[in-house]
Amino acid sequence: MAARSEFRLGWKTLVAGIVGVACGASPLPFNTIGFTIGPIHEETGWSFAEISLGITVYGIVASLLAPVFGWLADKYGVRPVALWSTFAFAIAFALVGFAPVMLGAFYATWFFVGLVGIGSTPVTWSRAVNMWFFRNRGLALGLLLVGTSIAALTVPRLAVIAIDVYGWRGMYPALALLPLLIALPIAFIWFREPRPDEQPAEITAGGTLVGVSLGEALRDRRFWTIWLSIALVALAYGGAHIHMPEIIKQHGMTAAEGAGIMGLIGVALLAGRIITGFLLDRFWAPAVCLPILTIPAIACWWLMGTSSDTTTIYLGAFMLGFAAGAESDLIAYLASRYFGMANYGRIYGMLYMPFGIASAISPVLYGRVRDVTGSYDGMLWAAMFLFVGGALLLLTLGRYPTFGRSAEQEPTPGAVPA
């Protein structure tokens, strides 16, 4: 009854968050840049590496600013931060199409996207969802992050159509209408934090949100254990996703088969988020993630060399995508369960940093290994150990803190919560 009550009370905020994530600064840049590199190269003569650096600038700036936007959400409320950042992101994203033919100006537009857009990512949307849900928090966060999967399935098609009609410059303002005309109105109507009487009892004490301060979290070994685990897994997966078409090409597969595999990864991401979220509500999070984050090591083994069969390649790609979907759930879930909601935005923002930065660096490492050795095998070997190391680190976290509840109410590791 309590779980059903959470969805009955919080479904509007959850839906607004799903749409906000789908149209925000997390998926839109990464799902469109690949389609503009060629046209930009033809117009400007810039190298592919020079053009790609724009998205790296965006990713690093956004990651470094995530704790700042988290602090703003904690201090002033998540609603104004999410609404204003979504509006600003739409403007900044549109301006990329108006960048003059100067590399410095091109990078400056991407810097601006990172500067204002991080508040339109799960850094903000997840705070509100966590405040509406506790018993079904894992599932709710999994559903929230389905927004990125929705974007992965729709935005590339919209980008291709927009480029065909308006060119690459027109594509950016055209797709900026998604956050401006879809996400922003829905969030304005439905997105809000719960009133005290609507909050789950488990996240408050005497009507006040419970949890540790950012300083206390930074002095806690568990914070840095989670931080390092996120960094290792993101470093293993980020480049594998970007370079997947080239990895499978080394196994003799065609570009058409590569497109099919990328679509399969999108489905795996979706499944990973929902299934992992469902399991997190019922079992201790590190126990859930141990198999989910170690199985991809097998996938890395299968993707080495040049002789794996088609079925094995498809299965390996699915494993990698499933694990990446699980990690996205895990960041928000662990931040809320181990450190509480009192300063969630700041703490989540700090845990988002290794994810964003490692994801931005990983493609460069994969590319460098390929350039030097002619194969991705060396990086795939390293990724095997990164996945396993990230999973094993989480096993050292111990029980969830109780905060406002008694220890008797807290489930033991691996048990179904009451």
PAZA-205946 format. One record per residue (C-alpha): residue in three letters; x, y, z. Coordinates in steps of 0.2 Angstrom, whole numbers, padded with zeros to 4 digits, always signed. Layout:
residues N
ALAXYZ
...
//
This chain:
residues 418
MET+0000+0000+0000
ALA+0014+0012+0004
ALA+0023+0008-0012
ARG+0007+0011-0022
SER+0004+0027-0012
GLU+0021+0034-0018
PHE+0017+0032-0036
ARG-0001+0039-0034
LEU+0007+0054-0026
GLY+0023+0056-0036
TRP+0018+0051-0054
LYS+0017+0068-0061
THR+0034+0073-0055
LEU+0041+0057-0061
VAL+0033+0060-0079
ALA+0040+0077-0079
GLY+0057+0071-0074
ILE+0057+0058-0088
VAL+0053+0071-0101
GLY+0066+0083-0094
VAL+0079+0070-0094
ALA+0075+0065-0112
CYS+0076+0083-0118
GLY+0090+0089-0107
ALA+0109+0091-0108
SER+0113+0073-0104
PRO+0107+0065-0120
LEU+0104+0078-0133
PRO+0123+0083-0136
PHE+0129+0065-0136
ASN+0115+0059-0148
THR+0118+0072-0161
ILE+0136+0076-0162
GLY+0140+0061-0172
PHE+0129+0066-0186
THR+0136+0084-0187
ILE+0155+0079-0187
GLY+0155+0076-0206
PRO+0145+0091-0211
ILE+0155+0102-0200
HIS+0171+0095-0207
GLU+0165+0098-0225
GLU+0161+0116-0221
THR+0176+0121-0210
GLY+0190+0109-0214
TRP+0193+0106-0196
SER+0199+0088-0192
PHE+0187+0076-0184
ALA+0197+0076-0168
GLU+0196+0095-0167
ILE+0177+0094-0169
SER+0175+0080-0157
LEU+0184+0091-0144
GLY+0169+0102-0142
ILE+0159+0088-0134
THR+0173+0085-0122
VAL+0174+0103-0117
TYR+0155+0102-0114
GLY+0157+0086-0104
ILE+0171+0091-0092
VAL+0163+0109-0089
ALA+0146+0101-0085
SER+0154+0088-0074
LEU+0164+0101-0064
LEU+0148+0111-0061
ALA+0137+0097-0056
PRO+0140+0100-0037
VAL+0137+0119-0039
PHE+0119+0115-0047
GLY+0116+0102-0034
TRP+0120+0115-0020
LEU+0108+0127-0029
ALA+0094+0114-0029
ASP+0098+0110-0010
LYS+0097+0129-0006
TYR+0084+0136-0017
GLY+0073+0121-0021
VAL+0075+0109-0036
ARG+0060+0117-0046
PRO+0068+0134-0051
VAL+0085+0126-0054
ALA+0078+0113-0066
LEU+0066+0125-0075
TRP+0079+0139-0078
SER+0093+0127-0083
THR+0081+0119-0095
PHE+0077+0135-0103
ALA+0095+0141-0103
PHE+0101+0124-0111
ALA+0088+0126-0125
ILE+0096+0143-0129
ALA+0114+0138-0128
PHE+0111+0122-0138
ALA+0103+0132-0152
LEU+0118+0144-0152
VAL+0130+0130-0157
GLY+0122+0131-0174
PHE+0127+0150-0175
ALA+0145+0148-0171
PRO+0157+0157-0183
VAL+0170+0147-0192
MET+0183+0149-0178
LEU+0188+0134-0167
GLY+0189+0145-0152
ALA+0171+0151-0155
PHE+0165+0134-0158
TYR+0172+0128-0141
ALA+0165+0143-0132
THR+0148+0138-0138
TRP+0150+0121-0131
PHE+0158+0128-0115
PHE+0142+0139-0113
VAL+0131+0123-0115
GLY+0140+0115-0101
LEU+0140+0131-0090
VAL+0121+0132-0090
GLY+0114+0115-0095
ILE+0119+0103-0081
GLY+0104+0108-0071
SER+0093+0100-0085
THR+0101+0083-0081
PRO+0097+0069-0068
VAL+0107+0080-0055
THR+0091+0090-0053
TRP+0077+0078-0059
SER+0083+0064-0047
ARG+0082+0075-0032
ALA+0064+0078-0033
VAL+0060+0060-0038
ASN+0070+0054-0022
MET+0060+0065-0011
TRP+0044+0057-0018
PHE+0049+0039-0017
PHE+0058+0028-0004
ARG+0051+0011-0004
ASN+0050+0011-0023
ARG+0065+0023-0025
GLY+0076+0011-0036
LEU+0061+0008-0048
ALA+0057+0026-0049
LEU+0075+0031-0053
GLY+0076+0018-0066
LEU+0060+0025-0074
LEU+0067+0042-0073
LEU+0083+0038-0082
VAL+0072+0029-0096
GLY+0072+0047-0103
THR+0090+0045-0109
SER+0084+0029-0118
ILE+0069+0037-0126
ALA+0081+0051-0132
ALA+0093+0038-0139
LEU+0079+0030-0149
THR+0072+0046-0156
VAL+0084+0060-0156
PRO+0096+0053-0169
ARG+0082+0051-0181
LEU+0076+0068-0178
ALA+0094+0075-0180
VAL+0095+0066-0197
ILE+0079+0073-0203
ALA+0084+0091-0197
ILE+0101+0090-0206
ASP+0093+0085-0222
VAL+0080+0099-0221
TYR+0090+0113-0213
GLY+0108+0108-0213
TRP+0119+0105-0198
ARG+0117+0123-0192
GLY+0098+0122-0193
MET+0098+0106-0183
TYR+0104+0113-0167
PRO+0090+0127-0165
ALA+0077+0114-0172
LEU+0081+0101-0159
ALA+0083+0115-0145
LEU+0064+0116-0147
LEU+0062+0099-0138
PRO+0067+0106-0121
LEU+0059+0123-0125
LEU+0042+0117-0131
ILE+0040+0100-0123
ALA+0051+0098-0107
LEU+0049+0115-0100
PRO+0030+0117-0101
ILE+0027+0099-0093
ALA+0040+0103-0079
PHE+0032+0120-0076
ILE+0015+0111-0073
TRP+0020+0095-0065
PHE+0037+0096-0058
ARG+0039+0100-0039
GLU+0046+0094-0023
PRO+0033+0086-0011
ARG+0025+0095+0003
PRO+0031+0089+0021
ASP+0015+0079+0022
GLU+0018+0071+0006
GLN+0036+0065+0009
PRO+0040+0047+0014
ALA+0042+0046+0032
GLU+0059+0037+0030
ILE+0068+0053+0023
THR+0063+0065+0037
ALA+0064+0067+0056
GLY+0052+0079+0064
GLY+0048+0086+0047
THR+0066+0090+0042
LEU+0075+0080+0028
VAL+0089+0069+0036
GLY+0106+0066+0030
VAL+0124+0071+0031
SER+0132+0087+0025
LEU+0144+0087+0010
GLY+0159+0089+0022
GLU+0154+0074+0032
ALA+0152+0064+0016
LEU+0169+0069+0010
ARG+0176+0063+0026
ASP+0167+0046+0024
ARG+0177+0032+0016
ARG+0161+0026+0008
PHE+0160+0042-0002
TRP+0177+0039-0010
THR+0173+0021-0012
ILE+0158+0025-0023
TRP+0167+0039-0032
LEU+0181+0027-0037
SER+0169+0013-0042
ILE+0159+0025-0053
ALA+0175+0032-0061
LEU+0182+0014-0065
VAL+0166+0008-0073
ALA+0163+0024-0083
LEU+0181+0023-0089
ALA+0178+0005-0095
TYR+0162+0008-0104
GLY+0162+0026-0111
GLY+0174+0023-0125
ALA+0167+0005-0129
HIS+0151+0013-0133
ILE+0158+0027-0144
HIS+0170+0015-0153
MET+0158+0000-0154
PRO+0155+0002-0173
GLU+0174+0002-0176
ILE+0176-0013-0163
ILE+0163-0024-0172
LYS+0170-0019-0189
GLN+0186-0027-0184
HIS+0176-0043-0183
GLY+0171-0041-0201
MET+0153-0034-0198
THR+0145-0021-0209
ALA+0140-0004-0205
ALA+0122-0009-0206
GLU+0125-0023-0193
GLY+0134-0010-0182
ALA+0118+0001-0183
GLY+0108-0014-0177
ILE+0120-0017-0162
MET+0119+0001-0157
GLY+0100+0000-0157
LEU+0102-0016-0146
ILE+0113-0006-0134
GLY+0099+0007-0132
VAL+0087-0007-0128
ALA+0100-0015-0115
LEU+0102+0002-0107
LEU+0083+0003-0105
ALA+0082-0014-0098
GLY+0097-0011-0086
ARG+0089+0004-0079
ILE+0072-0003-0075
ILE+0077-0021-0070
THR+0091-0014-0059
GLY+0080-0001-0051
PHE+0067-0015-0047
LEU+0081-0025-0039
LEU+0088-0011-0029
ASP+0071-0009-0020
ARG+0072-0027-0014
PHE+0091-0031-0011
TRP+0107-0023-0005
ALA+0113-0012-0019
PRO+0131-0019-0020
ALA+0125-0037-0020
VAL+0114-0032-0035
CYS+0128-0024-0044
LEU+0141-0037-0042
PRO+0135-0049-0056
ILE+0128-0034-0067
LEU+0145-0025-0067
THR+0156-0041-0068
ILE+0147-0050-0082
PRO+0153-0036-0095
ALA+0171-0042-0092
ILE+0166-0057-0102
ALA+0159-0046-0115
CYS+0176-0037-0117
TRP+0184-0054-0119
TRP+0172-0059-0133
LEU+0175-0042-0142
MET+0193-0044-0143
GLY+0202-0051-0158
THR+0194-0053-0175
SER+0185-0069-0175
SER+0170-0069-0163
ASP+0153-0074-0171
THR+0138-0062-0174
THR+0128-0070-0159
THR+0143-0067-0147
ILE+0145-0050-0153
TYR+0127-0045-0150
LEU+0127-0053-0133
GLY+0142-0044-0128
ALA+0136-0028-0134
PHE+0119-0031-0124
MET+0129-0035-0108
LEU+0139-0019-0109
GLY+0123-0008-0112
PHE+0114-0017-0098
ALA+0129-0013-0086
ALA+0129+0005-0091
GLY+0111+0007-0088
ALA+0113-0001-0071
GLU+0127+0012-0066
SER+0116+0027-0070
ASP+0103+0020-0058
LEU+0117+0017-0045
ILE+0124+0034-0043
ALA+0108+0042-0038
TYR+0102+0027-0027
LEU+0118+0026-0017
ALA+0120+0045-0015
SER+0102+0045-0007
ARG+0104+0029+0003
TYR+0121+0031+0011
PHE+0121+0050+0013
GLY+0102+0055+0015
MET+0092+0069+0007
ALA+0097+0084+0017
ASN+0111+0089+0005
TYR+0108+0076-0009
GLY+0111+0089-0023
ARG+0128+0093-0018
ILE+0133+0075-0014
TYR+0126+0068-0030
GLY+0134+0082-0040
MET+0151+0077-0033
LEU+0147+0058-0037
TYR+0142+0064-0055
MET+0159+0071-0058
PRO+0169+0055-0060
PHE+0155+0048-0071
GLY+0156+0063-0083
ILE+0174+0066-0083
ALA+0179+0047-0085
SER+0166+0045-0099
ALA+0174+0060-0108
ILE+0191+0053-0106
SER+0187+0035-0110
PRO+0184+0037-0129
VAL+0201+0046-0130
LEU+0210+0031-0122
TYR+0201+0018-0133
GLY+0206+0029-0148
ARG+0224+0030-0143
VAL+0226+0012-0140
ARG+0218+0009-0157
ASP+0230+0022-0165
VAL+0246+0014-0157
THR+0242-0004-0159
GLY+0230-0006-0173
SER+0217-0015-0162
TYR+0206-0011-0147
ASP+0212-0027-0138
GLY+0223-0018-0125
MET+0209-0006-0119
LEU+0197-0020-0118
TRP+0209-0030-0107
ALA+0210-0015-0096
ALA+0191-0013-0096
MET+0189-0031-0090
PHE+0198-0027-0074
LEU+0190-0010-0072
PHE+0173-0017-0072
VAL+0177-0031-0060
GLY+0186-0018-0049
GLY+0172-0006-0048
ALA+0160-0020-0043
LEU+0171-0027-0030
LEU+0174-0010-0022
LEU+0155-0008-0018
LEU+0155-0024-0008
THR+0165-0014+0006
LEU+0151-0001+0009
GLY+0142-0010+0022
ARG+0124-0008+0028
TYR+0114+0008+0023
PRO+0114+0021+0037
THR+0098+0023+0047
PHE+0097+0042+0048
GLY+0079+0045+0055
ARG+0075+0027+0057
SER+0079+0014+0070
ALA+0092+0000+0065
GLU+0078-0013+0067
GLN+0069-0005+0052
GLU+0083-0006+0040
PRO+0085-0022+0029
THR+0101-0032+0031
PRO+0112-0034+0015
GLY+0103-0045+0002
ALA+0086-0045+0011
VAL+0070-0039+0005
PRO+0065-0023+0015
ALA+0050-0023+0026
//
